[in-house]
Amino acid sequence: MEQNAQVWIDKGIGLAIEYGPKLLMAILIYIIGSWVIKKLMNLLKKGMTKQEYDKSLQKFLLSLVKWGLTVFLIITVISTLGVETTSLAAVIAAAGLAVGLALQGSLSNFAGGVLIIIFKPYKVDDLIEAQGVLGHVKEIDIFTTKLITPQNKLAIVPNGAMANGNIVNYTAEGKMRVDTVIGVGYDEDIKKTKEVLMEVLTSNPKVLSDPAPSVNVEELADSSVNFAVRPYCRPEDYWDVYFGTIEGCKLALDKAGIEIPYPHEVQINK
């Protein structure tokens, strides 16, 4: 029993002597390499910011460079442990083929990310609608685009779908039209009503004068004459102008003595 224990102890000591220095060297290389990668990424980020690179391009390139450097560091650490690089390269190539076949969707997302960066259908901070999601672009990563919705939810959409689908960019032109409908009674004076509604729009500092806001009769409904009230604003002011227009029109019509008819029926969804 003691003899067997001594044999195992001797083997352990032998392995420690043989592989201990390699293991310590590998750990040291990993620690130093991680520190160097971090410093390089900070320098690269500062350089891009100084050169005024687009935020979307910055994020994408930084992610790509970090991935590449991390893979190189891992290969270096493994080779330090005594694994032959030629064998390692063959294993990586075989694994890469298998992973590539298994992750065709991810490769499509990567290609989509490249196309988004090149053609720039949107960039960070833009308000867009795509794949059934409306929100401001928070990040454009290698594989996904992150959006912040009006409800302050984080939506993560694959870049492959973004690159191949329809995208509505509300920020690109710098102006948005806010569509609202206000109904008044049939007995009310149309000209006076238009003047009151237009005053609400022109008195709002967030409503743009170019293009000019408009108020027009849109529909002769069953119980009301409906006016299309359409101000323009900057994309970041959309919700303020939308809610402000509805509230302002109601208050202004009440003050002017113009009737806003109640609907004949009110349906409550259960």
N, C-alpha and C positions, 0 to 999 in steps of 0.2 A: 504493500500500500504506500509506504513512504517512498519506495523506489519509483513507483508510478507518478507520485506527486512531484518528485524531484525531476522526472523526465519532462513533465508539463511545465514546471518552472523554468527549466533550461530552454525549452522551446519558446516560452514567452519572452525570456530574456533575449534569445536570438532574434525573434521577430522585432522586438523593441529596438535592438541595436541596428537591424537591417532597415526597418521601415520608419523608426522613430524620427531620424533626421529629415527624411523625405516628408513625413506628415507635418512636422513642425515648419519645414520650408513651405509646404503647400498652404498651411494656415497663414503664415507670414505674408506670402504672395497675395493671398485672397484679401487680407486686411489692408495691405498697402495698395493693392489694385483697386479695391473699393473706394479708398480715400482719394486716389488719383482720379478715378472716374468722376467722383463727386466734384472735385476741383475743376476738372476739365469741363463738366457740364455747366458749372457756374460761370466759368470764363466764356464759354460759348454762348450762354444765355445773355451775358452782359454785352458781348460783341454784337449779337443780333439786335438787341435793344438799342445799342448805340447807332447801328446802321439803319435803324427804323424798319426792320423786317416786319412783315405782316404778322399779326398775332397767331393766325391760323398756321402759317408756314413755320413760325417759331416752334409751336407746340409739336407739330408733326415731325420736323427735323430733329428736335431734341429727343423725342421718343425713339426715333429710328436710330440715332447715334448711340443712345444709351443701351438699346437692345444689342446693337452690334458689339459695343465694347464689353458688355456683360458676357456675351457668348464667348468672345475672345478670352476673357479672363477665366471663365470656367474651363475652357480647353487647356489653357496654360496650367491651371491648378491640377487638372487630371494628368497631364503629361509629366508634371513634377513628381507625381506619385509613382511614376514608373510605367505608365501605360504608353505603348508606342503610338506616336502620332499617326503613322500610316494605318495602323489597325483602327485607331480612333476615327480617322477620316472615313474609312470604309464603313464603319458602324454608323457614323453620322449620316453618310450618304444614303445608306439603306433605310435608316430611321427617318431621314428627311423625305424619302420617296413614300414610305408608308404613311407618315403624318400628312404629307401633301395630299395623298389620295383620300385620307380620312377627313381632312379639314379643307375640302374644296370651298366650302362656304366662307371660311375665314380668309382664304386666299382671295376670294372674290371681294370681300370687305376691304382687304389691304389694297387691291387694285382700285376699288372705289375711292378709298382715301387719297390715293395718288391723283386720280382724276379730279377730285374735289379741290385739291391743293393747286393743280395746274390750271384748271378752268375757272375756279373761284365763283361758283354759282351763289355762294354765301360765304361769310367770314364770321369770326367771333364777334359777338354782340348784335348781330343782325337778327331781326324778327322774321321768322320764316314759318311756313306751313308745309309739311311734307309727311307722307306716310300716315296721314290722319292725325298728326301732332302739330300743335301750334305753340311756338315758344321762342325765346331768345337763345341764340347759340352760345353755350358756355365754353365748350371745348370741342376741338376736332382732333381726335386721337387717330392712331394708325388704323384701327378696325371699326371704330364707332364715332358717332357725333352725339354730344350731350346737349340737351335742350332744357331750359327752365320754362315751364308752362306758366300761364297767368295765375294758376292756383299755387305757384311756387313748388311744383313737383319736378323731380328730375326725370326726364325721359331720355333713354339711351337707344338710339336708332342705328342699326348696322349701316356702314358706309356703302356696302354693295347695293342695298335697297335705295339709299339716298341718291347714288350716282345714276341709277337706272330708272328712277321714278320721277314723277312730277314734283317740282319745287316752286312754291310761291314765295318770293322774297319781298316783304313789305318795306324793307329798309332801303333797298337798292336805289330807288328814285328819290328818297328823302322826304316824300310827302305821301299821305294816305287820305282817302276820302272816308268820312264817317257817315254811314247810311242810317237814318232814323225816319220813322213815319209818325206823324202827329195827325190825329183826326179831330175835326170840329163839327158842330151841328150844321145841318143844311140851311138853317135860317141865318147863319153868320155871314158877314161880308167878306168875300174872298180877298179883296185888295187890302183891307185892314188887317186881316189875319196874316197875310204874307208880310206886311210891314212889321207886325209885332214879332213874328218868328225870325225875320231877318235881323231885327234889332238885337235879339238874343245872341245870334251868331257873331255879329260885328262887335258886340261889347265884350266878347270872350277873348282875352289876350292870347290864348293858346290856339285860337282859330286863325289860319293863315289868310292873308288878303289876296295872295296869288298862289294857286288858282282861287278865284273868288267863290265864296259860299253861295249856295243856291237854295231857293224855296219854290217848289212848283206843285201844282195839283197833280197827284199821282193816280187817284182812284175815286170814283163815286161809289162808295160802299153802301151796304144796306141801311146803316144808321148814321153814317158820317161821311164828310168830305175829307179824304186823306191827303195830307201834304207830304211830299218827299223833302225832308230837311237834310241838306248835305253840306256840311262844312269840311274843310281840309285842314290837316294838322300834321305835325311831325310824328313819326311812328311811336316815339317814346311817350307822346301825349295822348295816344289814341283813347285809352279808357277814361282819362280825365275829361276829354272833350265829349265822348259818348254819353257818359252819365250826366255831365254838366249840361249838355244840350237837352236831354229829356227833362231834367229837373227845371232848368231855366225856362223851357217852353211852357211847362205846366204853370209855373208861378206867373209868367208874363201874361198868359191867356186868362188866368183867373183875375189878375189885376185889371186887364182890359175889358173884363166882363164878357169874354167870348166863351161859349159853352163847349165843354169837352164831353160828348155823350157817353153814357155808360153802355157797355155791351148788353144786348138783349139776353144773352145767356152766358153764364160763367161756368166753365167745366173744370172740375177738380179731378186731377188724375190720382187715382188711388193705387 
